[in-house]
Amino acid sequence: MAIAKAERLMNLALCLLGTRRPLSKRELRGSIEAYLEAGSDDAFNRMFERDKDDLRELGLVIETVENLDGDIGYLARRDSNRLPPITLDAEEAAALGLAAKVWQQARLAGAASGALQKLRAAGMPETEETYEVHSALEPRIPVHEAAFEPLMLACRDRRPVIFDYRKGNAARSEQRHVEPWTLECWRGHWYLAGWDRDRGAERVFRLSRITGRVRSRAGAFTREVPDVVTVRETVESWAGETATRTALIRLRTGAGYPLRSRAVSVRELGNGWDELEIPYGHGLDAWLVEFGPDVVVEEPADLRADVVERLRAVAKD
């Protein structure tokens, strides 16, 4: 779910849970910023009805009440939406403890730790035996890029940002003006999806290629955040996950293990080289450049030319 919609649903749920009397559509529209920006009454009504249905599917009990003036009002009584007591067995408690370790390298570490403390205070089991069984598991989501935290906050607060970005085939960085939508981790790398104002199109950026500081800018988004952002599918197509052709490359013996895992055949050539056949789609040239002198493209000719062009661009830097 996109951040904008999740925020809108949360605000609607808080309004319905926090009121002591039924609220009309008009009152809800005046209380939630996203509804004020909806434009026409028809657009607001469609958005509100979808949001109300989504909250009900998530389990929120929303009552519809007719007030004295004949208007329809909505509220979610707390006693009807109270969660049952949390009961966890030892294995479930251990799983939650492991999950909390995932974010200890990032800003969410404090929130995860606080959540565990509240669960323990409520009686969550915590025994030495439980953690000994699972002590070999040390889950991590790597967050080494300095850009992660400011971009995460910008996605949450819907703030436009500016940063310098160097594409894989570029010698120098270029400034980008972006409306950030969401962050996603794929195969150990973080990616940002958002609206590139300069190019007037949706773009995906790899955080490790952001150079310098991420700077926030005032003002609202100029584009509506989509409900579904396909970050992983976009990155997979760039990385050649959707294979349409086959490449023949020479790879130095003992190098390029990610390439070897993708190969459909490997043949020893001798003199410290192997020959690999790799199915690929768009973006293989940028990946091969990362292996430097350990890779030589034999076929096809256009892939070889693209790799040579990228290497020359890097050499000029």
C-alpha positions as CSV (number, residue, x, y, z in Angstrom):
1,M,0.0,0.0,0.0
2,A,1.4,3.5,-0.9
3,I,2.3,5.8,1.9
4,A,-0.3,8.4,0.9
5,K,-3.2,6.0,1.0
6,A,-2.0,4.4,4.3
7,E,-1.8,7.8,5.9
8,R,-5.3,8.7,4.6
9,L,-6.8,5.5,6.0
10,M,-5.0,6.1,9.3
11,N,-6.4,9.6,9.6
12,L,-9.9,8.5,8.8
13,A,-9.7,5.6,11.4
14,L,-8.4,8.0,14.1
15,C,-11.3,10.5,13.3
16,L,-13.9,7.7,13.6
17,L,-12.4,6.2,16.7
18,G,-11.8,9.6,18.4
19,T,-15.3,11.1,18.0
20,R,-18.1,10.9,20.6
21,R,-20.8,11.5,18.1
22,P,-21.3,10.4,14.5
23,L,-19.5,12.6,12.0
24,S,-20.9,13.5,8.6
25,K,-19.1,13.3,5.3
26,R,-18.8,17.1,5.3
27,E,-17.1,17.1,8.8
28,L,-14.8,14.3,7.8
29,R,-13.8,16.1,4.6
30,G,-13.0,19.2,6.6
31,S,-10.9,17.2,9.1
32,I,-8.6,15.2,6.7
33,E,-6.2,17.1,4.5
34,A,-6.2,14.5,1.7
35,Y,-10.0,14.9,1.4
36,L,-9.7,18.7,1.2
37,E,-7.3,18.2,-1.8
38,A,-9.7,15.7,-3.5
39,G,-11.2,18.4,-5.8
40,S,-14.8,17.8,-6.8
41,D,-17.5,16.4,-4.6
42,D,-17.7,13.3,-6.8
43,A,-13.9,12.7,-6.4
44,F,-14.2,13.0,-2.6
45,N,-17.2,10.7,-2.4
46,R,-15.5,8.0,-4.4
47,M,-12.4,8.3,-2.3
48,F,-14.3,8.2,0.9
49,E,-16.4,5.2,0.0
50,R,-13.3,3.2,-1.1
51,D,-11.5,4.2,2.2
52,K,-14.5,3.2,4.3
53,D,-14.7,-0.2,2.6
54,D,-11.0,-0.7,3.0
55,L,-11.1,0.0,6.7
56,R,-14.0,-2.4,7.1
57,E,-12.1,-5.1,5.2
58,L,-9.2,-4.5,7.6
59,G,-11.6,-5.3,10.5
60,L,-12.7,-1.8,11.7
61,V,-16.3,-1.8,12.8
62,I,-17.8,1.4,11.3
63,E,-21.4,2.3,12.3
64,T,-23.7,4.3,10.1
65,V,-26.1,6.5,12.1
66,E,-28.8,9.0,11.0
67,N,-28.8,12.1,13.2
68,L,-31.7,14.4,14.1
69,D,-31.2,16.5,11.0
70,G,-31.5,13.5,8.7
71,D,-27.8,13.5,7.8
72,I,-25.8,10.3,7.8
73,G,-23.0,10.1,10.3
74,Y,-20.2,7.6,10.8
75,L,-18.3,6.5,13.9
76,A,-16.2,3.6,15.2
77,R,-17.0,2.8,18.8
78,R,-13.9,1.9,20.9
79,D,-15.7,-1.0,22.7
80,S,-16.6,-2.5,19.3
81,N,-13.1,-2.2,18.0
82,R,-11.1,-3.2,21.1
83,L,-8.5,-5.9,20.4
84,P,-8.5,-9.1,22.4
85,P,-5.7,-9.7,25.0
86,I,-2.4,-10.6,23.3
87,T,-1.4,-14.1,24.0
88,L,1.9,-15.4,22.6
89,D,3.6,-18.8,23.0
90,A,7.4,-19.0,23.4
91,E,8.0,-19.6,19.6
92,E,5.9,-16.6,18.6
93,A,7.6,-14.4,21.2
94,A,11.0,-15.5,19.8
95,A,9.9,-14.7,16.3
96,L,8.9,-11.2,17.3
97,G,12.3,-10.7,19.1
98,L,14.1,-11.7,15.9
99,A,12.0,-9.4,13.8
100,A,12.8,-6.4,16.1
101,K,16.5,-7.0,15.4
102,V,16.0,-6.4,11.7
103,W,15.9,-2.7,12.0
104,Q,18.6,-2.1,14.6
105,Q,20.8,-0.3,12.1
106,A,18.1,2.2,11.2
107,R,15.9,4.9,12.8
108,L,13.2,2.3,13.4
109,A,15.4,0.6,16.1
110,G,13.8,2.7,18.9
111,A,10.3,1.9,17.8
112,A,11.0,-1.8,17.6
113,S,12.6,-1.8,21.0
114,G,9.7,0.1,22.5
115,A,7.2,-2.3,21.1
116,L,9.0,-5.3,22.6
117,Q,9.1,-3.6,26.0
118,K,5.3,-3.0,25.9
119,L,4.7,-6.7,24.9
120,R,6.9,-7.9,27.7
121,A,5.1,-5.7,30.2
122,A,1.8,-7.3,29.0
123,G,3.2,-10.7,29.7
124,M,5.0,-11.9,26.6
125,P,7.1,-14.9,27.5
126,E,10.8,-14.4,27.5
127,T,12.9,-17.4,28.5
128,E,16.5,-18.2,27.9
129,E,15.5,-21.6,26.4
130,T,13.4,-19.8,23.7
131,Y,16.3,-17.6,22.6
132,E,18.9,-20.3,22.7
133,V,16.8,-22.3,20.1
134,H,16.8,-19.4,17.7
135,S,20.1,-17.7,18.6
136,A,21.7,-18.8,15.4
137,L,19.3,-16.6,13.4
138,E,20.5,-13.0,13.1
139,P,18.3,-11.2,10.6
140,R,19.4,-7.9,9.1
141,I,18.1,-5.4,6.6
142,P,21.3,-3.4,5.6
143,V,20.9,0.3,5.8
144,H,24.3,1.7,5.1
145,E,23.4,4.6,2.8
146,A,23.2,8.0,4.4
147,A,20.3,8.9,2.1
148,F,18.0,6.2,3.7
149,E,16.9,8.1,6.8
150,P,16.1,11.5,5.2
151,L,14.3,9.8,2.3
152,M,12.3,7.6,4.6
153,L,11.1,10.7,6.5
154,A,10.4,12.5,3.2
155,C,8.3,9.6,2.1
156,R,6.4,9.6,5.3
157,D,5.8,13.4,5.4
158,R,5.3,13.7,1.6
159,R,8.1,16.3,1.2
160,P,9.8,16.9,-2.1
161,V,13.6,16.4,-2.1
162,I,16.7,17.3,-4.1
163,F,19.8,15.2,-4.4
164,D,22.7,14.5,-6.8
165,Y,22.5,11.2,-8.6
166,R,25.0,9.4,-10.8
167,K,23.5,6.8,-13.2
168,G,25.4,3.6,-13.9
169,N,26.6,4.8,-17.3
170,A,27.3,8.4,-16.3
171,A,30.7,9.9,-15.5
172,R,29.2,12.7,-13.3
173,S,26.2,13.2,-11.0
174,E,23.1,15.2,-12.0
175,Q,20.8,17.0,-9.7
176,R,17.3,15.5,-9.3
177,H,14.1,17.1,-8.0
178,V,11.9,14.2,-6.8
179,E,8.6,13.7,-5.0
180,P,9.5,10.5,-3.0
181,W,6.8,7.8,-2.8
182,T,8.3,4.7,-1.2
183,L,11.5,2.8,-0.4
184,E,12.1,-0.9,-1.0
185,C,15.0,-3.3,-0.5
186,W,15.8,-5.7,-3.2
187,R,18.8,-8.1,-3.1
188,G,20.7,-6.1,-0.5
189,H,20.2,-2.7,-2.2
190,W,17.7,0.1,-1.3
191,Y,15.7,1.8,-4.0
192,L,13.5,4.9,-4.0
193,A,10.5,5.3,-6.3
194,G,9.0,8.7,-6.9
195,W,8.1,11.4,-9.4
196,D,11.0,13.1,-11.2
197,R,9.9,16.6,-11.7
198,D,12.6,17.5,-14.3
199,R,11.7,14.5,-16.5
200,G,8.0,14.6,-15.8
201,A,7.9,10.8,-15.2
202,E,8.0,8.1,-12.5
203,R,11.6,7.0,-11.8
204,V,13.4,4.5,-9.5
205,F,16.7,5.5,-7.9
206,R,19.3,3.2,-6.3
207,L,20.3,4.8,-3.0
208,S,24.0,3.8,-3.3
209,R,24.2,6.1,-6.4
210,I,23.0,9.2,-4.5
211,T,26.0,11.4,-3.9
212,G,26.0,14.2,-1.3
213,R,23.2,15.2,1.0
214,V,19.5,14.8,0.5
215,R,17.8,18.1,0.9
216,S,14.1,18.6,1.7
217,R,12.1,21.3,-0.1
218,A,8.9,23.1,1.0
219,G,5.7,22.7,-0.9
220,A,3.2,20.0,-1.7
221,F,3.5,17.1,-4.2
222,T,2.4,18.0,-7.8
223,R,1.4,14.4,-8.6
224,E,-0.9,12.1,-6.8
225,V,0.9,9.2,-5.1
226,P,-0.3,5.9,-6.8
227,D,-1.9,3.3,-4.6
228,V,0.5,0.7,-6.0
229,V,4.2,1.4,-6.8
230,T,6.0,-1.4,-8.5
231,V,9.5,-0.8,-7.4
232,R,10.7,-4.4,-7.4
233,E,9.3,-5.2,-10.9
234,T,11.0,-2.1,-12.3
235,V,14.4,-3.0,-10.8
236,E,14.1,-6.6,-11.9
237,S,13.6,-5.4,-15.5
238,W,16.6,-3.1,-15.2
239,A,18.7,-6.0,-13.8
240,G,17.8,-8.3,-16.6
241,E,15.5,-10.5,-14.6
242,T,13.1,-10.7,-17.5
243,A,15.4,-12.5,-20.0
244,T,14.9,-12.0,-23.7
245,R,18.4,-12.8,-25.0
246,T,21.5,-14.8,-24.3
247,A,25.0,-13.4,-23.8
248,L,28.3,-15.1,-24.1
249,I,31.0,-13.7,-21.8
250,R,34.5,-14.6,-20.6
251,L,34.9,-14.4,-16.8
252,R,38.1,-14.7,-14.8
253,T,38.4,-17.9,-12.8
254,G,37.4,-17.4,-9.1
255,A,35.6,-14.1,-9.8
256,G,32.0,-13.0,-10.5
257,Y,30.0,-15.4,-8.4
258,P,26.7,-13.5,-8.9
259,L,27.2,-14.0,-12.7
260,R,28.0,-17.6,-12.3
261,S,24.7,-18.2,-10.4
262,R,22.8,-16.8,-13.4
263,A,24.7,-18.8,-16.0
264,V,23.0,-21.6,-17.9
265,S,26.4,-23.1,-18.9
266,V,30.0,-22.7,-17.8
267,R,33.0,-23.9,-19.8
268,E,36.6,-23.8,-18.6
269,L,38.9,-22.1,-21.2
270,G,42.2,-22.4,-19.4
271,N,44.7,-19.6,-18.6
272,G,42.5,-18.4,-15.7
273,W,39.3,-17.8,-17.7
274,D,35.9,-19.4,-18.0
275,E,33.2,-19.0,-20.7
276,L,29.6,-18.4,-19.4
277,E,26.3,-18.3,-21.2
278,I,23.9,-15.9,-19.5
279,P,20.2,-15.2,-20.3
280,Y,19.5,-11.4,-19.9
281,G,17.2,-8.5,-20.5
282,H,17.6,-4.8,-20.2
283,G,20.4,-3.6,-17.9
284,L,23.1,-6.3,-18.1
285,D,25.7,-3.9,-19.5
286,A,25.6,-1.7,-16.3
287,W,25.9,-4.9,-14.2
288,L,28.9,-6.2,-16.1
289,V,30.8,-2.9,-15.8
290,E,30.8,-3.4,-12.0
291,F,33.1,-6.5,-12.5
292,G,35.8,-4.4,-14.3
293,P,38.6,-6.3,-15.9
294,D,37.3,-9.7,-14.7
295,V,34.7,-9.7,-17.5
296,V,35.0,-9.7,-21.3
297,V,31.8,-9.7,-23.5
298,E,32.1,-12.0,-26.6
299,E,28.5,-11.9,-27.9
300,P,26.3,-10.1,-28.8
301,A,28.1,-7.2,-30.4
302,D,25.7,-4.5,-29.2
303,L,26.1,-5.6,-25.6
304,R,29.9,-5.6,-26.0
305,A,29.6,-2.0,-27.4
306,D,27.4,-0.8,-24.6
307,V,29.9,-2.2,-22.0
308,V,32.9,-0.6,-23.7
309,E,31.0,2.8,-23.9
310,R,30.2,2.6,-20.1
311,L,33.8,1.8,-19.3
312,R,35.1,4.7,-21.4
313,A,32.7,7.1,-19.6
314,V,33.9,5.9,-16.2
315,A,37.6,6.3,-17.4
316,K,37.0,9.9,-18.3
317,D,35.7,10.8,-14.8
